[in-house]
Amino acid sequence: MLRLYTYFRSSAAYRVRIALNLKGLAYEAVPVHLLRDGGEQNLPAYRALSPLGTVPALQTGARH
Ligand SMILES: N[C@@H](CCC(=O)N[C@@H](CS)C(=O)NCC(=O)O)C(=O)O
């Protein structure tokens, strides 16, 4: 299943949520809090999958 790393107040993230919903694509939403503890987007685990440290990030499972 698609996995969307998202933040509820992010306009960039909600545009992707709108597109996924219009396409009827199921996805798991994983919250990334941009303010808590200096921003969860700066945690090494998140930077490993999104080096720029921004949301959204869409994981498709097709990693090569
Ligand atoms: N052009 C990028 C913009 C992403 C972006 O700037 N996201 C903001 C939230 S709307 C963000 O993650 N900010 C966190 C930060 O800069 O630390 C995209 O559409 O993916």
The ligand as a MOL file (V3000), in Angstrom:
LIG
                    3D

  0  0  0     0  0            999 V3000
M  V30 BEGIN CTAB
M  V30 COUNTS 20 19 0 0 0
M  V30 BEGIN ATOM
M  V30 1 N 7.7220 21.7120 -3.2400 0
M  V30 2 C 7.6560 20.8470 -2.0600 0
M  V30 3 C 7.3800 21.6900 -0.8400 0
M  V30 4 C 7.3480 20.8700 0.4120 0
M  V30 5 C 7.3710 21.7610 1.6370 0
M  V30 6 O 7.9410 22.8660 1.6260 0
M  V30 7 N 6.7520 21.2800 2.7170 0
M  V30 8 C 6.7440 22.0240 3.9470 0
M  V30 9 C 5.3390 21.9880 4.5750 0
M  V30 10 S 4.1190 22.7420 3.5070 0
M  V30 11 C 7.7130 21.3930 4.9330 0
M  V30 12 O 7.8600 20.2060 4.9510 0
M  V30 13 N 8.3470 22.2240 5.7690 0
M  V30 14 C 9.1920 21.7180 6.8040 0
M  V30 15 C 10.5250 22.4080 6.8570 0
M  V30 16 O 10.8340 23.1690 5.9200 0
M  V30 17 O 11.2670 22.1620 7.8150 0
M  V30 18 C 6.5820 19.8190 -2.2690 0
M  V30 19 O 5.5320 20.1580 -2.8270 0
M  V30 20 O 6.7760 18.6600 -1.8730 0
M  V30 END ATOM
M  V30 BEGIN BOND
M  V30 1 1 1 2
M  V30 2 1 2 3
M  V30 3 1 2 18
M  V30 4 1 3 4
M  V30 5 1 4 5
M  V30 6 2 5 6
M  V30 7 1 5 7
M  V30 8 1 7 8
M  V30 9 1 8 9
M  V30 10 1 8 11
M  V30 11 1 9 10
M  V30 12 2 11 12
M  V30 13 1 11 13
M  V30 14 1 13 14
M  V30 15 1 14 15
M  V30 16 2 15 16
M  V30 17 1 15 17
M  V30 18 2 18 19
M  V30 19 1 18 20
M  V30 END BOND
M  V30 END CTAB
M  END
